[in-house]
Amino acid sequence: MYFAALLARTEDGWEASDTELDDVETLSDLTDLAQEASVDEDTVLVYIEQEDAWFGILRVDGEEDPRIYVSDASAAARSSYGEILLTDELLGREPGAEDEIAALEELVDLDGTEDGEPTGPTAGATPSSATTATATTDTNAASDSDFDSDAVPAGPIGELGILADFGISEKDLLTLRTDALTEIADALGASEVLEAVR
């Protein structure tokens, strides 16, 4: 079960709204959603939570690049909404790496082999060339597996100081688990406006 909320800071305090993510497919979509809710380019926080699994915070300050924190990257990676927050930059990998992996996996699926063994003679190919192609594919598959395990670490990832100026220190953020939004809203002084939309 997912819950998403948007908190926008105004001259009169915080305004809260629950947020539908049905049309959000990329980080740019989520950032646009936050910027549309911004008042005079002030801070907007988007909070996404998968119950008892992970939560993520996207912070947008005007036209600045979004700042992101995810409480458990490996858990979020198994979620379509989590994948939106887990950008290549956040994970410290080359942009487009996922596309390259998908392309390599597609080649593995199309090579007509199972468990690294040829299923039969390859038309127009000598046995030695078929063996060479299989060995190359196996090497790629192994490196993909290594890449995936290294790319999405277990535990928190992102900017630990994302809420420091609102009184939530790095240590405080790391201790938040279930129902983290309640504690965040308390620190922001936004509990009442949040409760109205939950």
N, C-alpha and C positions, 0 to 999 in steps of 0.2 A: 504494500500500500504506500502510495506517494502523497506527500503534501508539499505544496509550494506556496510561498508568501512573498510579497514585495513590500518593502518598507522604504518610503521616500521621505527625506528630511525637508521640512519647510520652515518658514519663519515662525510658525505657530507650534512647532514640534514635529512629530512623526505622523505620517499618514500610512495606513496599512491596507492592503488588499490581497485577497487570495488570488492566485495566478494560475491560469490554465496554460499548460505547456503543449497542448495538442499540435499547435502549429509551429512549435519551436524545434528545429532540426539541427541547428548549428550554434556555436558560441556567438556568432554575429547576430543571429536572430534573438538570442537571449539578451545580448548587450543592447540591441535596438529597443527591445521591450522595456528595459530599465531606463534608457535615455528618454523614451517617450513619457515615462512617469516622473522624470526629474523636474523639479521646480527651480528655475534660475540656475540650472546646471549644478544643483547641490547633490549630496550623496544619495545614492539609491542602493539598497541591499536586496538581492534576490536570494531567498533561502529555499533549498530543495532538500527534502528528507525522504529516505526510504526507511520505513519503520523498522527499528531495531537493527539496522544494517549500516547505514552511513548517512551523513548529511554534508551538504556543500553550501558555500557562500560565494556569491559573485558580487563584487563591489564595483560600482561605477561612479566616478566623480567627474561630471561634465563630459568633456571630450577625451579625457585621459584613457589610456588602455585599461581594460578591466583587470581587477585583481581577484584572485581565486584561492579558496581554501577548500580542501576535501578531507573529511575525517578519516576515511579508509579507502585508499586508491584501488586496492584489489577488489573490494566489494563493489565500489562504484563502477568499475570496469565491466561488471556483469550486468549493468543497467543501461538502458538506452539514454536516460537522462544523465547518468553519471558520465557516459562517454562524451557528452556535450562539453562538460567541464574539463575533462582530462585531455587537454590539448597536447600536441607534440612538444611545444615549448615547456609546458608544465612538467612533462615526463622526461624532458631532457634528451629528446631524440630528434633526428632530422625531420623537417617537414615533409609530408608525403610518404613517410616510411610505411604507414599502414597500407597505402595503395600498392606499394611495391610488394609487400607481403601477400596481399590478396592476389596479385598477379602471379606470384610464384606458386601459391597454393593452387591456383587454377591450372597452371602447367603440370603440377603433380597429379591433379585429377585427370588430366587429358593424356597422360603419357602411357596409359594402358597397362600399368604395372600394379602389382599388389605385393605388399611387404618387400618391395625392392627387387622382385623377380619378374622378368619378362613373362607375359602370359602366352606368348607364341612368337613365331618368326615375324619380324618387322619387314613389311614389303619394301624391297629396294635397299635394304640395309644388311650389312654383314653382321654376324653374331658379335664380333668385336665392337662394332660401332654401337649396337644396341646396348651392350654392356656399359660402354662409356657413358651413354646418355643416362642410363639408370643410376650410375654412380654419381653423376653430377646432380641429378634430382635429389638423391638421398642427402647429399651435402647441404643443398639449399634447405631441405626440410629440417635438418638438424639445426642449422643456424637460425631458422625462423623460430624454432622452439626456444632456443637460448635467448633470442631477442625478446620474445614475449615475456619470459619470466623476469628478465632484467628491466623491461620497460615499465611494468606496472607493479611497483612495490607494495607490500602490505603496509598498512598504517597510514598516518596523515601525510599529506603532500600539499604544497602550495605556500602561500604567504602567511606565516604564523602571526605576523603583526597586523593583519588585516583590520582588526577591530581595536587595536591598542589605543587609538585616540578617543575611543568611546569607553575606555575603562576596562576592557577585556584584554588582559595580558596574554602573551604567548602561552604561559603555563596554564592560565585559566582556560584558554581555548582547547588545549590538549586534553584537559580533564572533562570536557563536555562530551556526553554520550547520548543517551536517549532523551528526547524532548529538549534538545539543546536550544531550540528557538525560544522557549519560555525564559531561560536564563539570559539569553541575548537580549530579548525584549525588556527584561527587568533592568539590565545594565543601561539600555538606551532610554529608559523611561517611556517605553512604548507598549507596556503590558495591556493597558486598557484598550487602545486602538486595535491591537492585535486580537484581543479576545473577541472583539466585535465581529471579526471576519472568520474566526475559526469554527 
